[in-house]
Each structure stands twice: as C-alpha cells, then as structure tokens.
Amino acid sequence: MSQRIVVDPITRIEGHLRIEAEIKGGKIEEAYSSGTMVRLIEEILRGRDPRDAWAFVGRVCGVCTSVHSTASVRAVEDALGIVIPPNAEMVRNLMFCAQNIQDHVVHFYHLHALDWVDVVSALKADPKRTSEIAQSISNWPKSSPGYFSDLQKRLTKFVESGQLGIFANGYWGHPAYKLPPEVNLIGVAHYLEALEWQKEIVKVHTIFGGKNPHPNYLVGGMACSIGLDDTSGINAERLSYVLTVLKQAKEFVEQVYVPDLLAVAPYYLDWGAIGGGLGNYLVYGDLSTTSYREPKNFKFPAGAILNKDLSKIHEVDLRSDNEVQEFISHSWYEYAGGDGVGLHPWKGETKLNYTGPKPPFEHLNIDEKYSFLKTPRWKGHAMEVGPLARVLVGYASGRPDYKEVVDSVLKKLNIPATALFSTLGRTAARGLEALLVAQWSLEFYEQLITNIKNGDTRMAATEKFQPDTWPKQAMGVGHTEAPRGALAHWIVIEDQKIANYQLVVPSTWNASPRDKEGKSSAYEAALKDTPIADPNQPVEILRTIHSFDPCLACAVHLYDEDGKHISKVKVL
C-alpha cells in the first residue's frame, strides 16, 4: 500500500514549491511538482518600450539578479540587429562570472549543505582532529584547532540556549546523515565563512552596474563609462579592485568550496546512483569571447544530450517553431487554441485559468491541472537544465578544460562518469563549474584590460538605439546560462512597443508538471525510486530537489480571502 506525503512549502529555495510523493516499499513510486505562485511579468511588459524591459524582468527574482536583465537586452539587440562593443561584452561576462560563482557558493553552503551536514553532530567533534582533516584537504588558513574549538563553543551556546537561529527546524540526527562530527564541524565553519565572503564578490556588480541585486543594463552595451583617471567612472582603482575580488573568489572556490565537496562526497557515494531522472540535458550556451555571439565562441558550449548518450551532441535552435514549445495540459493557464497545443514563445500566451481547489487543500489533483508553471519541451522531450547539463555538454564536446576538471574529480572519488547522472553529480557539477568560471573570469578581465590599453574605451553602440530607425515589426531572442540553467527571453516588437514577451526560465524546464502525454519533467522524474528512511522527515526529497537549486521567483505570495498565509514552513 502506498502513502502520499506532502512537503509544502519546500524551503531553502526562491519562491513557492510544493512536492507530493507516493511512497511504496520505502521508495518514491511517483512524484508531483507544483509551482504555487504566479508572476505575469509577461503581461506587465505589453505595450512598453522594449528598451525598458530589462529593468522590469530583472525584478523577477532577487537571487538570479542580473541574468534576466542580460537575456532581455540581448533579446532586444537581437531583434534590432545591434552588435555591442567588445568592452561591453567583457563587462557583462565579468558580471555573469561574479554572479555565477556567488550563486553556486551560496547554494552549496546555505541552501543545500544542510541536507548532508548535521549541524548538531558538530558539537561532538574533536577540534584537533577537525583541524587535521581540514589541513589535509586544503591550505585554507582558517583551520587551526583553536579556530574550530572557538566555533564549537559558539555553536554549543546556541544549542544550549534553545535558539538554533538559522539552524532551527532541521532533521538533525536523521539516519540519512553520514558525515563524522569533524567533517560536520568543517561544514558549519565554512557555512559561516561563506556568509562573509559572498558579500564581497557581488561588488563587481556594484562597480559595473551601480548596485546589486539588480544592476543597471543598457540595450546596446553597458551604462558605465571607462576613464582610467576619472573619479566618477570605471577608473584604474576600480578595475584593480575587481581583479582583487575575482582572485579572492578563485581562491575561495579552490581552497574551500571544492575541497569541501570532495570531503563530503565519499560518505554519500550511494547518491551517485540516485536522482538521475530524465537523462536528457539542454544547454543554450553563453560567455562569448567576442562581441559577435556565435556558438563557436562560447565558453559554455550549446547543445542537447538525449538518453544519457554522451557520444552525440544535438544542435539547438531557439528560433525554430519545432524545438522549444510550452504546453499547459496540467498548468493553470488557457490557450486560445486549446490545452493540447504547444506554442513557441514568440507566439506564447499567458492567460491565467486557475481551476484547482480552494487552498488549503490536502492533495493535488494530478489528473487535471496542478501547477502555475507551464511545461516546456524541446523537440517533444522533457529536458533538464543547469550546471550538470552544462558540464555534461562541455565534457561530451571534448573540451579540454571540462575534461580536466571532470576527470580529476572522478579519479579522486574513484567513480565512473555515469555517476554524474545523479543527485550527487548535480551537486558536484556546480563546484566543477565554479572552478572553470573562476578561471574564465580572469581571462575576461585580461581581455577588457587589453582593449583599454589599446585605446578602445567604448561601452555602448548608439546606432539603431532610436525608435525611428526600427522596422515596423521585429522579433528577437536573448539567451544566457543562468546559475540554475538555460534561460531565454523572446520578444515581439510592433510599432516601437512590446507586442509579446515570453520568459522560459530554468525552473520552468525542471519544475514543470507533466505534459499532455503524462511524461514527467526533471523534478518529478529525479525523485522516482528515491529511498525514504522516514516519511515524516523526508530529507531525501530535499536533497534531490535542492540539487537543482529551485527558483520559482518571488513576485506573488498566496493568501486566503482573510489575508492569512495558507501554509507554514515545515523544514529548514
């Protein structure tokens, strides 16, 4: 006999997500993912000046920060045929790299690590032994016995006072936790250190974009000027500080983040066979080394992998009507042509049609509509997007930089490449990607400095910026690789205004409900066959869901008619 459990809301994510799982024989038999919030940014944009869209879509999320604005200006530039100056592309790349590294570090330590690290167990650790382990895996200076002893005393005071603060409501002592106390103490220490570190890397956004989390962008380039002796512009002092911050980020990734991954992974190698899911992976590609954005110039190569077949990379065309389509068979929307049709985003519709039960409700009606997320498909296939997809496509493409980092980790853990198709692989991929991006950021910085030294200080293209130069109708697509995966914005411009605008975000690909044929998307597929030790404390569900780093955005919170919250946080 099966048992259905509900985790609502999933915490340590951005936005509102409900997971229901049917458990039979100690494993998940079926799972259902429901996005219980709605944004409608697409409708807000209709009739507006396309040059302003980046400022609106940037507010889709406070975690993804700049990626939506990046996709937006690229969509407009694509529609109008604008090629930005090389300096602007490098600055966008630097902002991308800073956000990517910060997001991956924050995700691992503050959103995901507590699925593997037992905070209370750290109270039993031997500080001397902890120091020995820390020094054996890294040269990070904060690893003395005294350092860990002081931290342990602080943590003990929290526990004894009954006020665990940010560590409250966890499943501490759960049998699924396997780390020894000393490794748990290292994890807690670096959790706190990462809180301090992450606020520095985002200063790159402040320098080039004026602020964070929603830095300024500009159709045609970037809204900042380069003047090495100008106190109000991007001068030599600010450029030097950017280099310092990027080097510090690379050091943190190499000496803290990746060593911690390698220290934790050996205790959870069984998760190298859990949570694989679809086996289909999609990457749009990004980080061009030139201002002409051609796939051959991307640091993140574009492509698709089907059925875990790393021997073939399929090409991806975001303009083709037959590739990316969104369906609503199980989504609370309606299409003019009926629920059974799939629409390419240029023809996309965003009309709400909530037909679900009145909250709060016991269970989703999974035979009908059960989510505010649409269901995207690539050539009819459900696809996973994200760091794992990017690492797999890069690795399968034979790129030397990818081969080096992936093979090195596989060798250290003594596991085959097939172990990447898993929850553990998804978690590890973020660290591997952070290693690559940290190195690439220094390359982009050198390109920018070389351009400036050669006398090129241009940051924006002025041609085609004025509406009287635009065609009566124009269509464009702007894409990037957000930390959570493939992101694209499609725009239709008519009579100098936005006629249609559609966003297909990473969590739409991963978290969406079933399609019209009943096929699961990434979350639902990955949860199948996951072992559950205690249905009342389903930490295993959190491990796999958090490995995707869900981001359902934060525009609308649901209340009942009396203005009360309809659910309570149940897990840390």
C-alpha positions in Angstrom: 0.0 0.0 0.0 1.3 3.4 -1.0 1.5 6.5 1.2 1.4 10.1 -0.1 3.4 12.7 1.7 3.4 16.4 1.1 6.2 18.9 1.5 4.8 22.4 1.2 6.5 24.7 1.0 9.9 23.4 0.1 12.2 25.8 1.9 15.8 27.0 1.2 14.7 27.9 -2.3 13.5 31.0 -4.1 9.7 31.1 -4.5 6.9 28.6 -3.6 7.1 25.0 -4.5 5.0 22.0 -3.4 6.1 18.4 -3.8 3.8 15.4 -3.3 5.3 11.9 -3.4 3.7 8.5 -3.4 5.9 6.1 -1.3 5.7 2.4 -1.6 8.1 -0.2 -0.2 10.4 2.6 1.2 10.9 4.3 -2.1 9.2 7.1 -4.1 6.9 5.5 -6.7 5.6 8.7 -8.2 6.2 12.4 -7.5 4.4 15.6 -8.5 5.8 19.1 -8.6 3.6 22.2 -8.2 4.6 25.8 -8.5 2.1 27.6 -6.2 2.8 31.1 -7.3 2.4 33.2 -10.4 4.2 36.3 -11.7 2.7 37.5 -15.0 5.7 39.7 -15.8 5.0 39.0 -19.4 1.6 40.8 -19.3 3.1 43.7 -17.4 5.5 44.3 -20.3 2.9 44.5 -23.1 2.8 48.0 -24.7 6.0 49.2 -23.0 9.2 50.5 -24.6 11.4 47.4 -25.3 14.5 49.3 -24.1 13.0 49.4 -20.6 12.1 45.7 -20.4 15.4 44.8 -18.7 14.5 46.8 -15.6 11.2 45.0 -15.2 12.3 41.5 -15.8 15.3 42.0 -13.5 12.8 42.0 -10.7 11.5 38.6 -11.5 13.9 37.3 -8.8 16.2 38.7 -6.2 18.5 35.7 -6.3 19.1 35.4 -10.1 19.8 39.2 -10.0 21.3 40.1 -13.4 20.6 37.1 -15.6 17.0 38.2 -16.6 18.2 41.7 -17.5 21.0 40.2 -19.6 18.6 38.0 -21.5 16.3 40.9 -22.0 18.8 43.4 -23.5 20.1 40.6 -25.7 16.6 39.9 -27.0 16.1 43.5 -28.0 19.6 43.7 -29.5 18.8 40.5 -31.5 15.5 41.9 -32.7 17.1 45.2 -33.8 20.4 43.8 -35.1 22.6 45.7 -32.6 26.1 44.5 -32.0 27.6 45.7 -28.7 31.2 46.8 -28.3 33.8 44.2 -27.1 34.2 46.0 -23.8 30.5 45.7 -23.0 30.6 42.0 -23.7 33.5 41.5 -21.4 31.9 43.6 -18.6 28.7 41.5 -19.0 30.8 38.4 -18.8 32.6 39.6 -15.7 29.2 40.3 -14.0 28.0 36.9 -15.2 31.0 35.2 -13.7 30.7 37.0 -10.3 27.1 36.1 -10.0 27.6 32.5 -11.1 30.4 31.9 -8.5 28.5 33.7 -5.7 25.3 31.8 -6.5 27.0 28.4 -6.6 28.8 29.0 -3.3 25.7 30.3 -1.6 23.7 27.4 -2.9 26.1 24.8 -1.7 26.6 26.2 1.8 23.4 28.0 2.7 20.7 26.2 0.6 22.0 22.6 0.1 24.8 21.7 2.5 22.4 21.2 5.4 20.8 18.3 3.5 24.2 16.5 4.0 25.7 18.2 7.1 24.3 17.5 10.5 24.8 20.8 12.5 24.1 19.3 15.9 26.6 16.4 15.3 29.4 19.0 15.0 29.1 19.5 18.8 30.7 16.1 19.3 33.7 16.9 17.0 37.3 16.8 18.3 38.7 20.3 17.2 42.3 18.9 16.9 41.1 16.1 14.6 38.9 18.5 12.7 42.0 20.7 12.1 44.0 17.7 10.9 41.3 16.8 8.4 40.9 20.4 7.2 44.6 20.8 6.7 44.9 17.5 4.8 42.4 18.7 2.1 43.3 22.3 1.7 45.8 25.1 2.5 43.0 27.4 3.7 44.5 29.4 6.6 41.4 29.2 8.9 42.0 25.6 10.0 43.7 25.6 13.4 42.5 23.6 16.4 41.8 26.8 18.2 39.7 28.2 15.4 37.5 25.1 15.4 37.3 25.0 19.2 36.1 28.6 19.4 33.5 27.9 16.7 32.3 24.8 18.5 31.9 26.8 21.7 29.8 29.4 19.9 27.6 26.6 18.4 27.2 25.0 21.8 25.9 28.2 23.3 23.3 28.4 20.5 22.1 24.8 21.2 22.1 25.1 25.0 20.0 28.3 24.8 17.4 26.5 22.7 17.9 29.1 20.0 19.4 27.5 17.0 18.6 30.5 14.9 19.4 29.9 11.2 19.9 26.2 12.1 16.5 25.6 13.6 13.9 23.1 12.3 16.4 20.7 10.7 16.2 17.0 10.7 19.3 16.7 12.9 20.1 13.1 14.0 18.3 11.7 10.9 19.8 8.3 10.0 20.4 9.6 6.4 23.2 11.8 7.7 26.5 10.0 7.4 29.3 12.5 8.0 31.6 12.2 11.0 31.3 15.0 13.6 34.6 16.6 12.4 33.5 16.9 8.8 30.2 18.3 10.0 32.1 21.0 12.0 34.2 21.9 9.0 30.9 22.3 7.0 29.4 24.6 9.7 32.6 26.7 9.8 32.6 27.2 6.1 28.9 27.9 6.1 29.6 30.9 8.3 32.7 32.0 6.3 30.8 31.8 3.1 28.2 34.3 4.5 31.0 36.8 4.9 32.8 36.0 1.6 29.7 36.2 -0.7 29.0 39.8 0.1 32.4 40.8 -1.5 32.1 39.1 -4.9 28.8 41.0 -5.7 30.7 44.3 -5.5 31.7 43.6 -9.1 28.0 44.3 -9.9 28.1 47.5 -8.0 31.2 48.7 -9.8 29.9 48.0 -13.3 26.2 48.1 -12.8 25.8 50.6 -10.0 24.1 48.3 -7.5 23.2 44.7 -6.5 21.0 42.7 -6.7 19.5 44.5 -9.7 22.4 46.2 -11.5 21.8 48.5 -14.4 22.0 47.3 -18.0 21.6 49.1 -21.3 20.3 48.0 -24.7 23.4 48.4 -26.9 26.1 47.9 -24.2 26.5 48.9 -20.6 25.6 52.0 -18.7 29.0 52.7 -17.4 32.0 54.6 -18.8 35.7 53.8 -18.8 38.1 56.6 -17.7 41.2 55.4 -16.0 41.7 58.8 -14.4 38.1 59.7 -13.9 36.9 59.6 -10.3 33.3 59.0 -11.4 33.8 56.3 -14.0 35.4 52.9 -14.2 38.9 54.0 -13.4 42.2 52.2 -12.7 41.4 51.9 -8.9 38.0 50.3 -9.5 39.4 47.9 -12.2 42.2 46.9 -9.8 39.6 46.2 -7.1 37.6 44.0 -9.5 40.8 41.9 -10.1 41.4 41.6 -6.4 37.8 40.3 -5.8 38.0 37.9 -8.7 41.2 36.4 -7.4 39.7 36.1 -3.9 36.7 34.3 -5.4 39.0 31.8 -7.3 40.9 31.2 -4.0 37.7 30.5 -2.1 36.4 28.1 -4.7 39.7 26.2 -4.9 40.6 26.1 -1.2 37.2 25.9 0.5 34.3 25.0 -1.8 35.7 22.2 -3.9 37.7 20.6 -1.1 34.5 20.5 1.0 32.7 18.8 -1.9 35.5 16.2 -2.1 35.4 15.7 1.7 31.6 15.2 1.8 31.1 13.1 -1.3 32.9 9.9 -0.2 30.3 9.4 2.6 27.4 9.7 0.1 28.6 7.8 -3.0 25.4 5.9 -3.0 23.8 9.1 -4.1 25.7 8.7 -7.3 23.0 6.2 -8.3 20.0 8.2 -7.0 18.1 11.1 -8.6 19.3 10.9 -12.2 15.9 11.4 -13.6 15.4 12.2 -17.3 18.8 11.7 -18.7 18.1 14.5 -21.2 20.1 17.7 -20.9 19.8 21.1 -22.6 22.2 24.0 -22.8 21.8 27.2 -24.8 25.4 28.3 -24.3 27.0 31.6 -23.2 30.1 33.6 -22.3 31.2 34.6 -25.7 34.8 35.5 -26.1 33.9 38.1 -28.8 31.0 40.7 -29.1 29.8 38.6 -32.1 27.7 36.0 -30.2 28.3 32.8 -32.2 28.2 29.4 -30.5 31.8 28.6 -31.6 32.9 31.5 -29.4 31.0 30.3 -26.2 32.9 29.2 -23.1 29.6 27.3 -22.3 29.1 25.2 -25.5 25.5 24.9 -26.6 23.8 21.6 -27.3 21.4 18.8 -26.1 22.1 15.3 -24.8 19.3 12.6 -25.1 19.1 9.4 -23.1 22.5 9.9 -21.4 24.2 9.4 -24.7 27.4 11.4 -24.4 28.6 10.3 -27.9 26.3 12.8 -29.6 25.6 16.5 -29.1 22.4 17.7 -30.8 22.2 21.3 -32.1 19.8 23.7 -30.5 17.8 26.4 -32.4 15.8 28.8 -30.3 14.1 30.3 -33.3 12.6 27.1 -34.7 8.9 26.6 -34.1 9.5 22.8 -33.8 12.1 22.9 -31.0 11.1 24.9 -27.9 7.4 24.8 -27.1 5.3 25.4 -24.0 2.3 23.2 -23.1 -0.4 23.8 -20.5 -2.2 20.4 -20.2 -1.5 20.4 -16.4 -0.9 24.1 -15.9 -3.4 26.8 -14.6 -3.5 28.7 -17.9 -5.6 28.6 -21.1 -4.6 28.9 -24.8 -6.9 30.3 -27.5 -6.2 27.1 -29.5 -6.9 24.7 -26.6 -4.9 23.0 -23.9 -3.5 20.4 -26.3 -1.4 22.7 -28.4 2.2 23.7 -27.9 3.3 27.2 -28.5 6.7 28.6 -29.5 7.5 31.5 -27.1 7.2 34.1 -29.9 3.5 33.0 -30.2 3.2 32.4 -26.5 0.2 33.3 -24.4 0.0 34.0 -20.7 -3.7 33.9 -19.6 -4.4 32.6 -16.1 -7.1 29.9 -15.6 -7.0 28.6 -12.0 -9.2 25.5 -11.8 -7.7 24.0 -8.7 -9.2 23.5 -5.3 -9.5 26.4 -2.8 -6.5 26.5 -0.5 -5.6 25.0 1.8 -6.1 21.5 0.2 -5.0 18.1 1.2 -3.7 16.9 -2.2 -3.2 18.0 -5.8 -5.5 16.7 -8.4 -2.7 15.4 -10.7 -5.1 14.1 -13.3 -6.0 17.7 -14.1 -4.1 21.0 -13.8 -1.9 21.3 -10.8 0.7 24.0 -11.2 1.3 27.6 -12.2 4.3 26.5 -14.3 3.9 25.8 -17.9 5.5 22.7 -19.4 8.3 23.4 -21.9 9.6 20.7 -24.2 12.5 20.6 -26.7 11.5 18.7 -29.8 8.9 17.0 -27.6 11.5 15.9 -25.0 11.4 16.8 -21.3 14.8 18.3 -20.6 17.0 19.0 -17.5 18.9 22.3 -17.5 21.5 23.6 -15.1 25.2 23.1 -14.1 25.1 19.4 -14.6 23.7 19.8 -18.2 26.5 22.4 -18.9 29.2 20.2 -17.5 28.0 17.1 -19.4 27.7 19.0 -22.7 31.2 20.5 -22.2 32.6 17.2 -21.3 30.9 15.3 -24.1 32.1 18.0 -26.6 35.7 17.1 -25.7 36.6 20.5 -24.4 40.0 20.2 -22.6 39.1 22.5 -19.7 36.0 20.4 -18.9 37.8 17.1 -19.4 40.5 18.2 -17.0 38.3 19.2 -14.0 35.7 16.3 -14.5 38.3 13.5 -14.9 40.3 14.8 -12.0 37.3 14.6 -9.6 36.1 11.2 -11.0 39.6 9.9 -10.4 39.8 11.3 -6.8 36.5 9.8 -5.9 37.2 6.6 -7.9 33.8 6.7 -9.6 32.8 6.3 -13.3 31.4 9.1 -15.4 28.0 7.6 -15.2 27.8 8.6 -11.5 27.4 12.2 -12.8 23.8 11.3 -13.8 22.6 11.7 -10.2 21.8 13.9 -7.3 25.4 13.7 -6.3 26.6 14.5 -9.8 24.3 17.5 -9.9 25.7 18.9 -6.7 29.3 18.2 -7.7 28.8 19.9 -11.1 28.2 23.2 -9.5 31.6 23.1 -7.9 33.3 22.0 -11.1 31.6 24.8 -13.0 32.7 27.3 -10.3 36.3 26.2 -10.8 36.0 26.9 -14.6 34.1 30.2 -14.3 36.6 31.5 -11.7 39.4 30.9 -14.2 37.4 32.3 -17.1 36.7 35.5 -15.2 40.4 36.3 -15.1 40.6 35.7 -18.8 37.7 38.1 -19.5 39.3 40.7 -17.2 42.6 40.5 -19.2 40.7 40.9 -22.4 39.0 44.0 -21.0 42.3 45.5 -19.8 44.0 44.7 -23.2 41.2 46.5 -25.0 41.5 49.6 -22.8 45.3 49.6 -23.2 44.9 49.5 -26.9 42.8 52.7 -26.7 39.3 51.1 -27.0 37.1 52.5 -24.3 33.7 52.1 -26.0 30.9 50.7 -23.8 27.8 51.2 -25.9 26.7 51.1 -29.5 24.5 54.2 -30.4 23.3 53.0 -33.8 19.7 51.6 -34.0 19.0 52.8 -30.5 16.4 55.4 -31.5 12.9 54.0 -32.3 12.6 55.9 -35.6 15.3 53.6 -37.0 13.4 50.4 -36.1 11.4 48.3 -38.5 7.6 48.2 -38.1 7.9 44.7 -36.6 10.9 42.9 -35.2 11.4 39.6 -33.3 14.3 38.6 -31.2 15.5 36.1 -28.6 18.1 36.7 -25.9 19.6 33.8 -24.0 22.1 33.1 -21.3 23.0 30.3 -18.9 21.7 31.3 -15.5 23.3 29.6 -12.5 20.2 27.3 -12.5 20.3 26.6 -16.2 19.2 27.6 -19.7 17.3 30.9 -19.7 15.8 32.7 -22.7 13.5 35.7 -23.4 11.6 36.0 -26.6 10.3 39.5 -27.7 8.0 40.7 -30.5 8.2 44.4 -31.2 5.4 46.2 -33.2 5.2 49.9 -33.8 8.1 50.5 -31.4 6.3 48.8 -28.5 6.4 45.3 -26.9 3.6 43.2 -28.5 4.6 40.0 -26.9 7.2 38.9 -24.4 7.8 35.4 -23.0 10.3 34.1 -20.5 11.2 30.4 -20.3 13.3 30.1 -17.1 15.4 27.2 -15.8 12.9 26.2 -13.2 10.2 26.1 -15.8 12.1 23.4 -17.5 13.0 21.5 -14.3 10.0 22.0 -12.1 7.1 21.9 -14.5 4.2 19.4 -14.3 3.6 16.5 -16.6 2.9 17.1 -20.3 -0.2 16.1 -22.3 1.2 12.5 -22.7 1.7 12.2 -18.9 5.5 12.4 -19.1 7.3 13.9 -16.1 9.6 16.8 -16.1 13.0 16.9 -14.3 12.0 17.2 -10.7 9.3 14.6 -10.8 11.5 12.1 -12.8 14.5 12.6 -10.5 12.5 11.8 -7.4 11.3 8.4 -8.6 12.9 5.4 -6.9 14.5 7.6 -4.2 14.7 5.7 -0.9 12.9 7.4 2.1 14.0 6.3 5.5 11.4 8.3 7.4 8.3 9.6 5.6 7.8 12.1 8.4 11.3 13.6 7.8 11.9 13.3 4.1 15.4 14.8 3.9 16.0 12.6 0.8 13.4 14.6 -1.1 15.1 17.8 -0.1 18.5 16.5 -1.3 17.3 15.9 -4.8 15.1 18.9 -5.1 17.8 21.2 -3.7 20.4 19.7 -6.0 18.5 21.6 -8.8 18.6 24.9 -6.8 14.9 25.7 -7.4 14.0 29.3 -8.3 10.3 29.9 -8.7 10.7 33.6 -8.3 9.2 35.8 -5.6 6.6 38.1 -7.2 3.4 36.9 -5.7 2.6 35.2 -2.3 -0.7 33.4 -1.8 -3.1 34.3 0.9 -6.6 33.2 1.7 -9.5 35.7 1.5 -8.9 36.8 5.0 -5.3 37.7 4.3 -3.7 34.8 6.1 -0.9 32.6 4.9 -2.1 29.3 3.6 0.9 27.3 4.7 3.7 27.2 7.3 7.4 26.4 6.9 7.9 22.8 8.0 11.5 22.2 7.3 14.8 24.0 7.3 
